[in-house]
Amino acid sequence: MSPLDHKNKPRGGADDLPPDIDLEDEAVEEIVEPAGPDVAFTAIDWTPHAGDAEGMVGAEVIQTLVKRLPNAPGVYRMMNAAGDVLYVGKARSLKKRVTSYAQGRFHTTRIGRMVRETSTMEFVVTRTEIEALLLEANLIKRLRPRFNVLMRDDKSFPYILLTGDHISPGIYKHRGARSRKGDYFGPFASAGAVGRTINSLQRAFLLRSCTNSFYENRTRPCLLYQIKRCAGPCTGEISHQDYAKLVAEAKDFLSGRSQKVKTEISAAMQQASEALDFERAAIYRDRLAALSHVQSHQGINPATVDEADVFAIHQEGGQVCIQVFFFRTGQNWGNRAYFPKADPALEGSEVLGSFLAQFYDDKPTPRNILLSHHVQDLELLAEALSTRAGRKVAISVPQRGEKKDLTDNALQNAREALGRRLAETSTQGRLLAGFAETFGLAKPPVRIEVYDNSHIMGTNAVGAMVVAGPEGFVKNQYRKFNIRSTDITPGDDFGMMREVMERRFSRLLKEHGDVAVAGDAGGAGDDIEDDISGSFPAWPDVILIDGGQGQMTAVRKILSDLGIEDRVVAIGIAKGQDRDAGRERFFVRGRDSFSLPVRDPVLYFVQRLRDEVHRFAIGSHRARRKKEMVKSPLDEISGIGPGRKRALLLAFGTAKAVSRAAIEDLRKVDGISERVAKLVYNHFHES
C-alpha cells in the first residue's frame, strides 16, 4: 500500500514504533511498502499534528513540525500549498535532518527555494536506514518531485528468453515482467542488440522463434528451416532429444561457457570431416562462424569481469550524462546514455548516488557495480542492493587495471554523448529562435504541437499529434485520436480535424485550467527554478496544422469557441505546387499566405516536424487497420470470451461457418451451453 493513501489503513501497533513516538499524540498508520521485486518491509506512516502550523510556510512550518519528530530512520516528503510533493529525502535520524532545514542558514539556492515553498511535510518511519533508502528511491520514481534528481528515461530493458514451458523451447526477445517460465539472459542495452544476437544465435544453434500455435499447426518445415535458421522440430526434422542438446548448448553459451561450446562444435566438425561427411561438417563450420560473429559484435569483452554494470557520469553546461555499460558472461551487451534532470549545483557524486538507487528500483542487480566517481553512502547503497537481490552486491570505484579501463571507456562515452546533446540543444535553440522570428512570435516557443490525419477513403481514420521542444521531439507527449464521430462524411479532413482539436483542447482546459497560467510555467527565458523542476508545459505555444486555408478555418473556429484563439498561435502548412517539398505555403492569422526560401533552415525544421507527424499518423492508422483486419465477428458477442471463441472456431473452422450453424450444432461444442448457443445464433439471425 502506498504511503500516500491515508484511507482505510490499519493502525500500527505500539511495538512497531520507535520509543519516542507517542501513539496518543501523533497520527500513526502502518504500511507495507515494496522495496523491490522480492523485498517488502514494514514502515510507519507518521504525520505529527500540525494545527499550530496552519498558515505558516517555509522554515516556520518546519520548525513547528520538527519539535515532535523522532530520532529514527525514515523518509520525509516536503509539499507546497497545492499539495504537490517538492522533495523526497531519507535520513538516518529524521529529527536531525529536518532540523537542518529549519535553521534557515547555509542553504544553497535550490534548498533555500525548496524550504520557502514548503507548507507541510509528511514522514515515514522505517526500521533501518536501508529500508529508508529503498523507499526513497521508490517514492522519487513514483512522485517525480521537482527538486530531486529524476531519471528521464525509465524504459525497461530487453532480454533474451529461452522458454521452459514447451517440449521444443524457443528463443525470443522479452521485455517486461518475467512471468513466463524459462531462462532469461540480459539485460541488453537495446532491442536492436537483442535482435542481432538472436539472429546470430539462430544460425549457431538452429532454435525456433515461432509462436506455439504456429508450431502446433505446421505440416511441413517453414522458410526458416530452408535457410538453415531452425532445426525444424515442429515436423520432426530433428528429434526432441537432439533439439534439447541444441538448447543446452545455447544455454551454456549465453551463461558464459562459450569456449566449452565452441570446443565441442569444433570437435564435432573435425569428426564429421574425418568421416568424410562434409555436408555435416559444413553445418558445424557455419555454426562456429555464427558464434564468432556474436562475440565479435559485443565490443569490449573483458577477461577479468564476468558480470558487472559500469556507470560513468559527466557534467557540462548545466547538464548531466550518465553512461551505463552492461557486461554479462564476460561479454559486452551494450550501453545506454541517460540524461537525468538535476540541479546544476549538485556534485556528480550526489547525482550518481541518487540515480543508482532509482535505477535498480525495478531492475535485477548484477554482482558487481563499477563507478567512475565515489558516491555518498556507498556502503549503505551496496547493503541495500544486496538486501534486494538476496546476495552480495559489490560497488567499487576502480583505481587501476582492466576495471579502471572499463570505467574510463564509459566516461569517454559519457563525455561524447553529452557533447552531442549540447550541440543538438544549441542547434535546436537557434532553430526555435529563427522560427519565432519567421512567424512573428514574441519569444521562441517551448512546446510546438503538430497535427495530421490519416485514413483510407475515410476508414480507420486516426488523428495524430506530435510534440517538439527545446530538446527535440518529446515522444512521451505524442497522442493519437481515433475518429469517433458518425456525423463526419468519410474522407472529410476538415471534420476530422475539428474533432481532434475539440477533443484535445477541451480536455486541456479541463485538466490544466487557464492557458495563461500553464503557459507561464514553461516559457522561454524562465529562471533556474523551472530548469530544476524539469517541467514541460502542458499548453502549446504554437500548433502546426498540416493543411491549407480550409483546415485553418476549422481549427480557428474550435479555438474561438473555446475562447483561446488569441492565446495559441495556429499555423497552417499547405503542400506546394505539385506537392514538392520546398514550395510549402504557410497560413498565419493576420498575414497573407507566404513561402520560405528553399534553403531556409526554418523551412527544413518545419519539414522535419511535418514528416514526423506524417510518420506517426500513418503508423497509428496502419496499426488500427491491421487490428480491424484480424477482428472476428465473434468478438462482438457479449459473453463469448477467448476460450469459447477458440472452441467455436476449432469446431466450425471459420466465423462464417459459425454464423450459419444451427442452435443444435452450436450446443454440441464443448463449453457452449444452450443459453450461449442461443446468444450466438441470435447475434447472426436478428430477424
C-alpha angles and dihedrals in degrees: 000000000000118000086228093066108085100172129096095358121144119249115256119244122248091241090065096058132088110257095251096059115095113209093205094055103042139050104249127176130172118232136177110217122187112241095190143321095307105017131081129170140184119248137170120240098212125180120176117223107266101187091126090053098058111130093015125116137184122005092354095063091043091052089053094050098043093065091073100039121119127236090242136113118264150116127278131199123205115205136185129227092275091057095251114145109242100180141001119203139166128220140189085218117022092198095054095043097048091044088063089060092048093056092069094209135115093012123153119236090261096050092043091055091045092053093047092054095047114109099163142004136210127202139204116198114210132190095239140016089245090061089048091054093050093046092048091056091047093052095044092055092046101042100029096208113206097234097049128087104266130201107228097195116049098164114144120246124248122241137191112246125202102192122228101187099080136063088237106041118214133210118234145164109252132193127174134020116008095233098135119087113250145073120303123205123190157349101243120192095233143010088244091060090051092048093051092047093049090048091055093042090054089056090047101044104017093228121168122248099184126113120263092248091052089048094051095051100050118117096173134022117281129231093273089063091050093053092045097251096117135036093222102238090160093072099030097260085138128025120248090244093055091044089052088056090055090050091050091051091050090049091050091049094049090045092060100265092113096134091056091052094047091048092052093048091046091052091049090050091051091048092050091048092052089050088053090241092137095164092060090042089055090054090054090046091054091048091053090050090051091052091050088050091055093051096042091056095054095085114215110019107189120214097209102037115075102166124010146124115224120208126190128175131202127182125199137146093008092302134103133215123192115191118202124196122191121212120184129166088000092300132111107242096186141276139252133201121223127195106198120194109244141150108272088226092065118102118243091246091057093048093047093048093051091044093053094053091052094041094060095039091102104011133085113259122230123225093252133037118190120198133194092212136032113255132206116265092010093162091047091050091049091050092048093051090046089053091052095045095044091230139065117294116190121206118192143161104223117222101185145003131037094326090057088051089054093052091045090052091049090049091052090051090049091053092050094045092050091046090055091047093050090049091049092047091050091049091047090051092053091048092051090049090050090046090054092049094047095050098036100249121163092230139359111286119249097194123033119182120198123196135197140156130224129193143129111241088331096305123129089002116193132183118209135200126191125185131214131185143162091302097046129257115004100209098181087065095055115118136188126203121206104213106240107170116113092196094070115099109237108266095019100141092180092056092047092051091048090055093048093049094046094049094044099049097035089058092043091054091048096048103034105026124211116019093221092062094044094046094052090060095066110023123135115274096031117158128256092277092074091045089056095046093054089213119163114205117252093210121071123234090204135017120201117204121199096225146067136255094310093055092046091052090055092047096047090049091058093045090049093049089052092048096240102101093111094047103052120054111224120198126184124211114202121190112250131239111310086006089274119165109244095038097078119140122217127215118204126167113259095020136082116252112273143177131225128232111276094244097041110133090219089057091053089048093053090046089055090052091049093047091051093052089047090054094047095045094048092046091051091047093050092049091052092045092050090051091051091049093058094040114121125214086231089068089069094060113097110229096027107111130177093279097053091040090054092048092051094048092048090051099044104020099225140034089243090059090049090053090056096046122111122237091252091056092047091053091058091066116099111256095016112115125193090262093052091044090056090046091055094042094049091049091062096034106047092160 
